[in-house]
Amino acid sequence: MAGEQPNQHLSVTGRTRHRRLREKGSTLRSDLDDILRAGFVCHLAVVVDEAPLAVPTVYGVDFETRVLYLHGSVASRSLVQSPGAPVCVTVTHVDGLVLARSVFEHGVNYRCAMVHGTPRRVTDGEELLHGLRVLTESCAPGQWEYARTPSRKELAATTLLALPLDEASVKISSGPPDDGDGPDAALGLWAGVVPYRPVFGAPEPDPALPAGLPVPAHIAALTGRA
């Protein structure tokens, strides 16, 4: 129907149902999208030669088509065997250490998303370039237009998997320790949260660069130096 709002909630399945710490779970698509937008490295969990394998790799998301792209080499066993087989992609961001009055109550503030599904290998040339652009722009916005695009030989050596965002679960943990109103509050010990914020450092030029070549504005923008 015209003007109808898209479903704002993730569907709940046997793999995405929150069974523990349900209060930290979220079914909002916006929470999933925020977590995916905040990073560019994930862990791809697959079964290779009848053994579990969790592979760190770069990802990018086309939020219009709701597709997550995973990049790798054609020599990668995990990516070669993944098409046609179920996988789990996990993205986690650590936001802080939760230091309580007792070690038992210590924890971590985090945002985590797990995407389940069966990926397909991208073989269409146009989509392959599109997916690689999505990956590149997820890491460094502006870099796709700045750098040389892949050659045919390089594309032939690249594996790109496409995984729909149809089945996913999200958990978010935030806030102070839980022992502020318990017996341990009388111990007189400091408790609280130590925030963790990863940041980009100053760009370090390749020693092979000619002297005086400036840092492009889009790269400087990553560090707030533009």
C-alpha positions in Angstrom: 0.0 0.0 0.0 1.3 3.5 -0.9 2.7 5.4 2.1 2.9 2.2 4.2 5.9 2.2 6.6 8.4 -0.7 6.2 8.6 -3.2 9.0 10.7 -1.6 11.7 11.3 -4.9 13.6 13.4 -7.9 12.9 11.6 -11.2 12.5 12.2 -13.6 15.4 13.3 -17.1 14.5 14.7 -20.1 16.3 18.2 -18.8 15.7 17.5 -15.2 16.7 15.2 -15.6 19.7 16.9 -14.1 22.8 17.0 -16.9 25.4 19.5 -15.3 27.9 19.7 -11.7 29.0 16.5 -11.0 27.1 16.4 -7.4 28.6 19.5 -6.6 26.5 18.0 -7.9 23.3 16.5 -5.6 20.6 14.4 -6.4 17.5 14.7 -2.9 16.0 16.1 -2.8 12.5 17.5 0.6 13.3 19.6 -0.9 16.1 20.9 -3.6 13.7 21.7 -0.9 11.1 23.5 1.3 13.6 25.7 -1.5 14.7 26.6 -2.5 11.1 27.3 1.1 10.1 29.6 1.6 13.0 32.2 -1.0 11.8 33.8 -2.7 8.8 35.3 -5.9 10.3 33.2 -8.9 11.1 33.7 -12.6 12.0 32.3 -15.1 9.5 31.5 -18.4 11.2 31.4 -21.4 8.9 32.0 -25.1 8.9 35.1 -26.2 6.9 36.1 -29.8 6.6 33.6 -30.7 9.4 35.2 -28.2 11.8 34.0 -24.8 12.9 36.0 -21.8 11.7 35.5 -18.1 12.6 37.2 -15.9 10.0 37.8 -12.1 10.5 37.0 -10.3 7.2 35.9 -6.9 5.9 32.2 -6.3 5.2 30.0 -3.6 3.8 26.2 -3.2 3.7 23.9 -1.9 1.0 21.0 -0.7 3.3 18.7 -0.1 0.3 18.7 -3.7 -0.8 19.4 -5.1 2.7 22.4 -7.1 1.6 25.7 -7.6 3.5 28.8 -8.1 1.3 31.8 -10.1 2.5 35.2 -9.9 0.7 38.0 -12.3 0.3 40.3 -14.2 -2.0 39.2 -17.1 -4.3 41.8 -19.1 -2.4 40.0 -18.6 0.9 38.6 -22.0 2.0 35.9 -20.3 4.2 34.6 -18.1 1.4 34.8 -20.8 -1.3 32.8 -23.3 0.8 30.3 -20.7 2.2 28.0 -20.4 -0.8 25.1 -22.8 -0.4 25.9 -23.4 3.3 24.5 -21.6 6.3 26.8 -19.1 8.0 26.7 -16.6 10.9 28.3 -13.2 10.7 29.0 -11.4 13.9 29.8 -7.7 14.4 30.7 -6.5 18.0 31.7 -3.1 19.3 33.1 -2.7 22.9 31.9 0.5 24.5 33.4 0.2 27.9 34.5 -1.9 30.9 32.0 -2.3 33.7 34.0 -2.5 36.9 31.9 -3.4 39.9 32.6 -3.9 43.6 32.9 -7.6 43.2 34.6 -9.5 40.4 31.4 -11.5 39.8 29.5 -8.4 38.7 32.2 -7.2 36.3 31.1 -6.9 32.7 31.5 -5.2 29.4 29.2 -2.6 27.7 28.8 -3.6 24.1 26.7 -3.6 20.9 26.5 -6.9 19.0 24.7 -8.1 15.9 24.6 -11.7 14.5 23.3 -12.2 11.0 22.3 -15.7 9.9 21.6 -17.0 6.5 23.0 -18.7 3.4 25.2 -16.4 1.3 25.5 -16.5 -2.5 28.6 -15.8 -4.5 28.4 -12.7 -6.5 29.2 -13.5 -10.2 27.5 -10.6 -12.0 30.2 -8.1 -13.0 28.1 -5.1 -12.3 27.1 -6.3 -8.8 30.7 -7.3 -8.1 31.9 -3.8 -8.7 28.9 -2.4 -6.7 29.6 -4.7 -3.7 33.3 -3.9 -3.7 32.4 -0.2 -3.8 30.1 -0.7 -0.8 33.0 -2.5 1.1 35.5 0.2 0.2 33.2 3.1 1.2 32.3 1.4 4.5 36.0 1.5 5.5 37.1 4.8 4.0 34.3 7.0 2.5 35.6 8.6 -0.7 38.4 6.1 -1.4 36.6 4.3 -4.2 36.5 7.5 -6.3 40.1 8.3 -5.3 42.0 5.1 -6.0 42.3 2.9 -9.1 39.4 0.5 -9.5 40.0 -3.2 -9.8 41.2 -4.7 -13.1 39.6 -7.8 -14.7 42.5 -9.9 -13.4 42.0 -8.6 -9.8 38.2 -9.2 -10.0 38.9 -12.8 -11.1 41.0 -13.3 -8.0 38.3 -11.8 -5.7 35.4 -13.6 -4.0 32.4 -11.6 -2.9 29.6 -13.1 -0.9 26.2 -11.5 -0.6 24.2 -12.3 2.6 20.6 -10.9 3.0 19.8 -9.2 6.3 16.6 -11.2 6.7 17.5 -13.0 9.9 19.5 -11.3 12.6 19.7 -10.8 16.3 20.9 -7.8 18.3 22.0 -7.3 21.9 23.1 -4.1 23.6 24.6 -3.8 27.0 25.0 -0.4 28.6 25.0 1.4 32.0 26.7 1.1 35.4 27.4 -2.0 37.5 24.4 -3.8 39.0 25.7 -4.0 42.6 25.0 -0.4 43.6 22.0 -1.3 45.6 23.3 -4.6 47.1 25.4 -5.5 50.1 28.7 -4.8 48.3 27.8 -1.1 48.1 29.0 -0.9 51.7 32.5 -2.0 50.8 33.6 1.5 50.0 35.2 0.5 46.7 35.2 2.5 43.5 32.8 1.1 40.8 31.7 2.4 37.5 32.3 2.3 33.7 35.6 3.0 31.9 34.5 4.0 28.3 36.3 2.6 25.3 36.4 4.5 22.1 38.6 3.3 19.2 39.8 6.2 17.0 41.9 6.6 13.9 45.4 7.9 14.4 47.3 10.4 12.2 47.8 9.1 8.6 51.3 7.5 8.1 52.5 8.0 4.5 54.0 5.1 2.5 57.8 5.7 2.5 57.7 5.2 -1.3 55.5 8.3 -1.7 57.1 11.4 -3.3 57.9 14.2 -0.9 55.2 16.7 -0.3 52.2 14.6 -1.5 49.3 15.8 0.6 46.9 13.6 2.5 43.6 13.5 0.6 40.8 15.3 2.3 38.6 12.2 2.7 41.4 10.3 4.5 42.2 13.3 6.7 38.5 13.4 7.6 38.7 10.0 9.1 40.9 11.4 11.9 39.1 14.7 12.2 42.0 16.6 10.6 40.2 17.8 7.4 
